[in-house]
């Protein structure tokens, strides 16, 4: 079908702008925030023993709660895949929806966080939009009613609001908050996309600041790109969000304006129109030549025909292959990893270069996908020949379904191809893999999608890069869906992602440490100050107990954040021991010092019992912020 040229006149008329390709990035221009939900450490209390499930004759006719249960021996813990036992799940790992309040409270009011949650910044951007500003939001899932209400409020203030959603549920509250927003019709535009085999999977917030009341921000463009949707992805899933503020003349700001302007109700009826409009907008604004010359920041809007340069599938895949070739180490945090060309490039380097290393952090759902099902026989892990029983199906594939439906569901979504290729191509050739234990029983996921490349030698002055964005590392993400991907070499951004990877890796477990089944129950350990506190105590900031956090003579690890953190154990010990409000005679163990993401940890044993607020007040003298406390 030929493009609708009547729609394109507007884009032909746009004059070319002066665009900056040699922009000097500042930390204030580009902020990286991670959801890092906050919750207590949990202990395993019961599980559905696969050996017992052998006795269940009518598995598909039973509810999960009807399957035989085994209480955990709290002194030993739950049996693990590797034949050992494990007692607990790390704090701030398998969080629940009840942990939202503690997770989204701004860092200035929350002594459990050193940085804001993306939830805080996303709302801040929308709440600051004024008359004459433009707000564009694209998200596959759009289920946060408060956020849609904030968008309506922005429209009431006079901002132009457009939302691009995949298969919108027009009767849902988030949708009706906007469709029924009491403003002039042209101030709110809702664009839905529904097509079999292709998802509107882009995730971005674009705010064009035109109102002069913004003062120094007036004339700038804010845009975000993230792994998370406008849903629990703003706080509850493990996600990465990137918040960028640039002059309107910067090519990346203009490119996101082109994206906003070309996604319309009409253009989504015929993708040929959208391809043409997007390319024409870039040509008329002089974007293409400048963005292709910028090695510090690259973006890929998928799918687009190859006219515009490097957006098409082959060039995107080739870009990642080039990054693999110039790297000595690659670190991947992903919900899914199935893109064949990327896996092949990593495998080739692992085989050919002994100095090359790959680290993987994956959702533990993938570990449970390495099983096959037979109605007559137990489930067997094809690669390790380990035994599983039917209760190891993910719950969504058998609740309320017939045997045939359940079998089809499991094979399609949780078949062995989800982890098998990763294992046989990468892990079997030396890649390190750890699994992050998200709370799948509440639908909260390890949803990160980023790759860190550490170069063998500097490339055009840069030591490494981060590849991230909305899409999974999959063939459908690279070729079919609407996606926005980014390759970023800005140094402070790479540093932030490496710090986050270190923290996630510390919390994750090896396959041998996973419980023998995903079908377990774990309960918060509420006497430790790691998230929600003691329900019986008086609540202070963050909903935490004000009872004794540290008992006299007991050893604890404390996490500390803040500026100018000491870089070694001796210095940190001296600093803490010299704090006037810290009990004299307390022990600080300098050899326990370790780096935890952007924070540090050290073990202490106070000479007097202290409340959490006692510790917070003591650390304030040194401009340190208290994070998690763990009893050792």
ABEGO torsion letter per residue (X at the ends): XBBBAAAAAAAAABBBBBBBAABBBBAAABBBBBAGBBBBBBBBABBBBAAAAAABABAAABBAAABBBBBBBAAAEBBBAAGBBBABBBBGABBBAAAAAAAABBAAABAABABBBAAAAAAAAAAABBBGBBBBBBBABBABAAAAAAAAAAAAAGBBBBBBBBGBBAABAAAAAAAABBBBAAABBBBBBBBBGBBBABBBBBBBBABAAAEAABGBBBBBBBABBBBAAAAABBBBBBBBBBBAABAAAAAAAAAAAABBAAAAABAAAAAAAAAAAAAAAGAAAAAAABAABBBBBOBBBAAAGAABAAAAAAAAAAAAAABABBBBBBABBABAAAAAAAAAAAAABAABBBBBBBBAAAAAABBBBBAABBBBBAAAGBBBBAAABBAAAABGBBAAAAAAAAAAAABAAAAAAAAAAAAAAGBBBBBBBBBAAAGBBBABBBBBBBBABBBGGBABBBBBEABBBBAAAAAABBBBBBBBABAAAAAAAAAAAAAAAAABBBAAABBABABBBBBBBAABBABAEBAABBBBBGGBBABBABBBGBBBBBBBBEBGBBABAAAAAAAAAABAABBBGBBBBAAABBBBEABBBBBBBBABBBBAAAAAAAAAAAGBBBBBBBBX
